[in-house]
Amino acid sequence: MNDYLIRGTALEGRVRAFAVQTTLLTEELSRRHQTTPTATAALGRTLAAGLLIGAMLKGEEHLIIQVKGDGPIGQIVVDANAKGEVRGYVDNPLVDPPLKENGKLDVAAAVGSEGFLYITKDLGLKEPYKGSVPIISGELAEDFTYYFAKSEQTPSAVALGVLVNTDHTILASGGFVIQLLPGLSDEEIGDIEEMLGRIPSFTTMLGGGLNLEGILQTVIPSFQTLEQMDVMFRCKCSHEKVESTLISLGKAELQEILEDEGFAEVVCHFCNEAYRYDQADLQRMIDL
């Protein structure tokens, strides 16, 4: 089944919720970037968060997430939009910290516990919206929960997960955001919080065969899906765009590359595609 995202409401519109399945997406990015299981988990969690936040946008709006912790993975970058398109990378795809005592991947050890989470939204205005919060755990779900509370003043519960098989394939990946809106009673909030503390992990439920609607209904039985859409990997790079970037370096620098190397090769951070330009290509750019 294709990866997909749902959005909907519960408790007569006083709760809104989003959930996304990203199993195939995470698998593709793991393959493209040759990530270790821990790097895959960190990138996959951030990828799911990007799609969930992107689903809160409209039209041509898009966002960039940057997780800049002090851990060995370096920076995690995800670019997502309102159409369910996403791409992303980590600085160090080979980071491989020891497993936790419970045998689980130690994402926090890779990300670090000091640093900042930045989210930049292009909403079609003169200036983009920029929000940032300190990293509080490095496990990422807690960090995005903190972002919603502090930067967007919306009490939210965020679950993110990636379940990696022993052969490094992805068994389940995705997450959800449940947002509490004005009008909820203390009792209703208490019921939601209690259920969140009792349910299995998101990937346990997804890997066990529960669909996204069923997962959200486990937390809030009155949840109803209002919209569903496919989500997919899509990179904005192309041979023509990379060539334009090379031309922008100027004739002198292109001449230097031509004389020193005889060719140019540019690798896209987001998709790891390599674009090669031979001697004739470089000369053509110089002669423009």
DASUL-V905121 format. One record per residue. D_LAST is the distance of its C-alpha to the last C-alpha in whole Angstrom. Layout:
d_last->[D_LAST | D_LAST]
This chain:
d_last->[48 | 44 | 44 | 45 | 46 | 49 | 50 | 53 | 56 | 59 | 63 | 62 | 59 | 60 | 57 | 54 | 52 | 49 | 49 | 47 | 47 | 44 | 45 | 42 | 39 | 41 | 41 | 38 | 36 | 39 | 38 | 34 | 35 | 38 | 40 | 43 | 46 | 46 | 42 | 42 | 45 | 43 | 40 | 42 | 44 | 41 | 40 | 43 | 43 | 40 | 40 | 44 | 42 | 39 | 42 | 43 | 40 | 39 | 37 | 33 | 35 | 34 | 35 | 34 | 37 | 37 | 40 | 40 | 43 | 44 | 45 | 43 | 41 | 39 | 37 | 37 | 34 | 35 | 33 | 35 | 35 | 38 | 37 | 38 | 35 | 34 | 32 | 33 | 34 | 36 | 35 | 37 | 38 | 41 | 43 | 46 | 49 | 53 | 54 | 57 | 60 | 61 | 58 | 55 | 52 | 51 | 48 | 49 | 50 | 46 | 45 | 47 | 49 | 48 | 45 | 43 | 42 | 39 | 38 | 36 | 36 | 33 | 36 | 33 | 35 | 33 | 34 | 34 | 38 | 38 | 41 | 43 | 46 | 47 | 47 | 51 | 52 | 48 | 50 | 47 | 50 | 52 | 49 | 47 | 51 | 51 | 47 | 49 | 52 | 51 | 47 | 48 | 52 | 52 | 55 | 54 | 54 | 51 | 52 | 49 | 49 | 48 | 51 | 49 | 51 | 52 | 50 | 47 | 47 | 47 | 50 | 50 | 47 | 47 | 49 | 50 | 51 | 54 | 54 | 57 | 57 | 60 | 63 | 64 | 67 | 68 | 70 | 67 | 64 | 67 | 67 | 63 | 63 | 66 | 64 | 61 | 63 | 65 | 62 | 61 | 57 | 54 | 53 | 57 | 57 | 54 | 55 | 58 | 57 | 57 | 55 | 53 | 55 | 58 | 57 | 57 | 60 | 62 | 61 | 62 | 64 | 63 | 59 | 58 | 54 | 52 | 49 | 47 | 44 | 42 | 40 | 37 | 34 | 31 | 27 | 25 | 22 | 20 | 17 | 15 | 16 | 16 | 12 | 12 | 14 | 12 | 9 | 12 | 13 | 11 | 9 | 13 | 14 | 12 | 13 | 16 | 16 | 15 | 18 | 20 | 20 | 18 | 17 | 17 | 20 | 20 | 23 | 24 | 27 | 29 | 29 | 28 | 26 | 23 | 20 | 19 | 15 | 16 | 15 | 12 | 11 | 10 | 9 | 6 | 5 | 6 | 4 | 0]
